Amino acid sequence: MPTILSIQTSSPEVTQQVGRIIGEQAQPGDIYLLTGPLGAGKTCLTQGIAWGLGVIGHPRSPTFVLMTRYQGRLTLHHMDLYRISDPLEAWDLGLEEYLSSDGVCVIEWANQAEELFAEDALWINLDYTIHEPSQNEPTTDFGSAPLAVPNNGLAESSEAESARTITFGQHSPRYDSLLAKLAGVFPPVEATN
């Protein structure tokens, strides 16, 4: 999948802000296909999308219920395919109905059923970023002994735990203005055509 735009976020709130811009720009029928490892920020991005659509509350990952619907300016269909073992299971959930609706679909773990999605979607991959503090940021070093920061094995420090790279890949032209808006707000790490 070719990379179109990559941006970095330094906290869950910034990841949510990226999502908020996506939600504010969303049009009826938009489909956002999210991929990335556990804890990479897929639900955090979705929360921002929901808030950008005017959804009230704090959307949660539908891992156990597989699909949750929220009402905002447009209906948000939030799906999580983590627990499916076969793409046909997603089809049995009524995926086709949601994908062809006038609402907005956000599908976490979309790679679990990759072959079911049409080209009229935007693939978004989230991943951890090792965040190196700049000269203006406080460091975790005290002299020569680094400060021990618990990280549950997910990242090298608490700063790195919240840093993410959000990569926007394959998409239809309907998302070009959204990507231009995001590139204008968040400095791209890498941009290619």
Protein Blocks (a to p, Z undefined) as FASTA:
>chain_A
ZZfbdcddfbfklmmmmmmmmmmmpcehiacddeddehilpmmmmmmmmmmnopacjddd
fklnopacdddfbdcddddfklpcbfklmmmnommmmmmmcbdcddehklmmmmmpcfkb
cddddddddddddfkbccfbehjbccdddehhmambfklmmpccdddddddfklmmmmmm
mmmmmccfbdcZZ
